[in-house]
Amino acid sequence: MIREAGLRATPARISVLQLVQGATSPLTHADLVEQLTSNGSDASTIFRALNDMTDAALFRRLDLGDHVWRYEMAMEQNAGTSPHPHFLCLDCGVITCLEPVDIRPLTKENRELRKVGKVTEVLLKGSCSSCQEE
């Protein structure tokens, strides 16, 4: 996948790709540093790998409103991953990927989606079920 995207398949890029590909929710740079520094990768190398693979359209970079970039596989590179909404728990910070939804304008004057434009990201915020129980 890395070579197909026009990049060199370095050990750091391969490790970053494997972690992001296997993740169940978007990962931050800090998440990756925590998991990869034990095998010799440093924070700046991981940061460059994330940027390179985002620029090459392997990853999608998300800002979920807390000023922390998160990364997930891009739709084109992972058949099971298409653009989808995310839920951010405001209490514990856990991010959950949600099923893709079809967004349609509610107002009469905006019935046609072309009047709204292209929706590229949907983010829901609230309290997760675990935090609500506490």
Secondary structure by P-SEA (a helix, b strand, c coil): ccccccccccaaaaaaaaaaaaccccccaaaaaaacccccccaaaaaaaaaaaaaaccbbbbcccccbbbbcccccccccccbbbbbbccccbbbbbbcbbbbbbccccccccccccccccccccccccccccc
